[in-house]
């Protein structure tokens, strides 16, 4: 979305209230247009700069734009297609004195294209009553929102792995002999996150982010209580599933909130800062949970999460709404009520039904996942890496508690190596950005091609099995110092983070407007593997020993190394064979051709009008008739052409339009 731009001088006064926004005059190719999301005036895009090659740019666009033409976008397109007609009509009304606001259609039941443009609620910096763009809020307020959202997401992710620290207590409490059965708690939680990302999270498009966050966090917090009071393992498994469904709202929508409040220049930094907490959630879960279980018991692992979730609710309650459509809807509703004038409106007043939204979210991700070869390989690669990461949360306690004799609290810090690797990958973002920007650019966009991110993914694909294999070969026997296997968790964590972040960015850059569906399908498969692979952990590590079980997993990751390298070398050719991507390119070419024809037509019309104006001026002996302080019917005061000031030229241009 474009940055906030100042509006031009307002048109002559009308009988409309003084607090309204000036009407848009987007009738020439050089005029600004309305941003389809924030409804701000934005100039034509400048040539892409080096900053636009930021590795997070494709993901940012995917987060800030729906992957379908929602009713919001369709209504905005209708307004754009009819703006010339209404603008001309408005200016004629202003200058002929025939402006009658009461003849305008009423808000709510009429077509958006027929509503008064002067009464549209937008982010107008010159209107003290207009809502403020979240990207222009004070820095401290936006930083506070990033902290609150990051903390809340961390709590949800932490709960997925803190459970593993309490597995011994659950087995003793309920007399379960098979550790894989108790590990189902991780499975049901991750499956709940997958379901919630498809069902609950999209509700922010209907009601805004803030109410969805608050309601879902409250439900998440309340559903921790039955887990802490559970009298059977089945209760825990079921309740964790439903709790994760509501927790998914934070995991899925938080990146969108960061995009809402950050401008293009600092967006990569904001997303990186936000990601520190949630990406370290899986690591800090067993670290904190281990000490809590050892000193307070397994039930307190739940009570601690409930307390943290309660704090998250309070923090999010202090945050304002950041979703532009929700802000503009609320502002229009408030203005209609305060001024008792139904003409106030926003182009987001008409909403898509929840049924239509769910139908799209539940179908398109799976259609793409099963029909797109790119997604076949990427989903398998990222999902296996994610699954092996969650398998480590079962394997590490086996190695350090059962074989090395560490207590549950002391075995938790064994995950510090993975956490350090994650932090290194995030904080090295400038290095990865420079590496991506050094790759050949796409001449159509001026940005690095999606394949440029595959170079960073390839590094992650090599580091992950390196850390896994060395950990497997050094975790036992106990004569090897414990610091060695923990240290090789650093390349493992670093490789996982690079593969996940930049693999996600590749999909976002490759699928453009369909990125949200592609990422949703990937998230579902990732959660499925992350939830099911840990079930095999206890048996596999018992039968094969930790050394050979870890070696098997490492060799599996070695077999996946060619995937990012192939896409780095042949990705553009592979993308060219995708039906969805080909269709996107054809649509883009048609739209570009249409825009070029429209621009040429506007230029011809403008030249013809200029020629007619010059001919009329010559016919009147060097004076321009109809511009000045007349009655608006062409009978105004004559102004010599040589004495026209800047204001007169602006009015003349407005009349010609």
Secondary structure, DSSP 8 states (H G I E B T S, - for coil): -----------S--SS-TTS-------STTS-EE-TTT--EE-------GGGG-TTHHHHHHHHS-SS--HHHHHHHHHHHHHHHHHHHHHHHHHHT---GGGS--TTTS-GGGS-GGGB----TT-TTS---GGGS-HHHHHHHHHHHHHHHHHHHHHHHHHHHTHHHHHHHHT---HHHHTHHHHHHHHHHHHHHHHTGGGHHHH-HHHHHHHHHHHHHHHHHHHHT-SSHHHHHHHHHHHHHHHHHHHHHHHHHHHHH--GGGHHHHHHHHHHHHHHHHHHHHHHHHHHHHHH-THHHHHHHHHHHHHHHHHHHTS----HHHHHHHHHHHHHHHHT-TT-B-TT-S---HHHHHHHHHHHHHHHHHH-HHHHHHHHHHHHHHHHHHHHHHHHHIIIIIIT---HHHHHGGGHHHHHHHHHHHHTHHHHHHHHHTS-B-TTTSSB-THHHHHHHHHHHHHHHHHHHHHHHHS-STTS-HHHHHHTHHHHHHHHHHHHHHHHHHHHHHHGGGHHHHHHHHHHHHHHHHHHHHHHHHHHHHHHHHHHHHHHHHHHHHHTTHHHHHHHHHHHHHHHT-HHHHHHHHHHHHHHHHHHHHHHHHHHHHHHHHHHHHHHHHHTTSEETT-SSS-SSS----EEGGG--HHHHHHHHHHH-
